[in-house]
Amino acid sequence: MSENRKVSIICSKGTLDMALPAFIMGNAARMSGIEVHIFFTFWGMDIIKKSTMNKLHVATVGNPAMGIPTMIGGLPGMENLATAMMKKQLQELDIPDIPEWLEMMSDAGAHLWACQLAADMFKLKKEDLDDHIEEIISAVDFFDKAEGGQIIFI
């Protein structure tokens, strides 16, 4: 195993089931001594926006992993039911909520970045985002920070 390993994770989706893999993999990487950068962009900004971070849902439409037909997943109340079921399971497993994950990742030394273009598009300022976000940066800046490491797109 080489020293100075680095992984950079791009979070582009703002659903609960797409947020957790970034935090779980990022946390595992930090526990292994790997440098971690997480870049939140487009709908992934919902994960770090103060106004939405506690309201993430589980996508039931177009999600083949749900095991239910899309038509059923689109019925009223299905998304809320799936979200409630997932949150209950996460609570039983003592999995942190999104704000706690952001705090844990930051405290563990992971670097958390927000996308400049997405922030401009959604008219977001740094104060609209979780306090653990280091900075709003461009995609070019992100690739500079990710240089030499692996990049995972979620």
Solvent accessible surface area in square Angstrom, and as a share of the most:
residue,aa,sasa,rsa
1,M,197,0.88
2,S,82,0.53
3,E,152,0.68
4,N,150,0.77
5,R,76,0.28
6,K,41,0.17
7,V,12,0.07
8,S,0,0.00
9,I,1,0.00
10,I,19,0.10
11,C,2,0.01
12,S,16,0.11
13,K,85,0.36
14,G,13,0.12
15,T,33,0.19
16,L,9,0.04
17,D,32,0.16
18,M,58,0.26
19,A,0,0.00
20,L,8,0.04
21,P,48,0.30
22,A,0,0.00
23,F,1,0.00
24,I,85,0.43
25,M,76,0.34
26,G,0,0.00
27,N,31,0.16
28,A,53,0.41
29,A,11,0.09
30,R,64,0.23
31,M,157,0.70
32,S,70,0.45
33,G,59,0.57
34,I,26,0.13
35,E,67,0.30
36,V,0,0.00
37,H,9,0.04
38,I,0,0.00
39,F,9,0.04
40,F,0,0.00
41,T,13,0.07
42,F,73,0.30
43,W,150,0.52
44,G,0,0.00
45,M,1,0.01
46,D,39,0.20
47,I,0,0.00
48,I,0,0.00
49,K,35,0.15
50,K,95,0.40
51,S,74,0.48
52,T,33,0.19
53,M,11,0.05
54,N,96,0.49
55,K,140,0.59
56,L,8,0.04
57,H,67,0.30
58,V,5,0.03
59,A,31,0.24
60,T,3,0.01
61,V,85,0.49
62,G,58,0.56
63,N,29,0.15
64,P,127,0.80
65,A,97,0.75
66,M,60,0.27
67,G,68,0.66
68,I,55,0.28
69,P,87,0.55
70,T,75,0.44
71,M,163,0.73
72,I,69,0.35
73,G,3,0.03
74,G,47,0.45
75,L,89,0.44
76,P,130,0.82
77,G,45,0.43
78,M,41,0.18
79,E,73,0.33
80,N,94,0.48
81,L,96,0.48
82,A,12,0.10
83,T,10,0.06
84,A,60,0.46
85,M,121,0.54
86,M,52,0.23
87,K,83,0.35
88,K,127,0.54
89,Q,94,0.42
90,L,29,0.14
91,Q,144,0.64
92,E,111,0.50
93,L,108,0.54
94,D,129,0.67
95,I,53,0.27
96,P,24,0.15
97,D,84,0.44
98,I,7,0.03
99,P,38,0.24
100,E,83,0.37
101,W,12,0.04
102,L,0,0.00
103,E,82,0.37
104,M,64,0.28
105,M,0,0.00
106,S,36,0.23
107,D,110,0.57
108,A,41,0.32
109,G,36,0.35
110,A,5,0.04
111,H,58,0.26
112,L,0,0.00
113,W,14,0.05
114,A,0,0.00
115,C,7,0.04
116,Q,69,0.31
117,L,110,0.55
118,A,0,0.00
119,A,1,0.00
120,D,82,0.42
121,M,100,0.45
122,F,59,0.25
123,K,174,0.74
124,L,26,0.13
125,K,130,0.55
126,K,82,0.35
127,E,115,0.52
128,D,54,0.28
129,L,1,0.01
130,D,14,0.07
131,D,113,0.58
132,H,55,0.24
133,I,2,0.01
134,E,81,0.36
135,E,91,0.41
136,I,32,0.16
137,I,6,0.03
138,S,41,0.26
139,A,52,0.40
140,V,110,0.63
141,D,59,0.30
142,F,2,0.01
143,F,107,0.45
144,D,92,0.48
145,K,63,0.27
146,A,2,0.02
147,E,129,0.58
148,G,85,0.82
149,G,26,0.25
150,Q,132,0.59
151,I,77,0.39
152,I,57,0.29
153,F,133,0.56
154,I,20,0.10
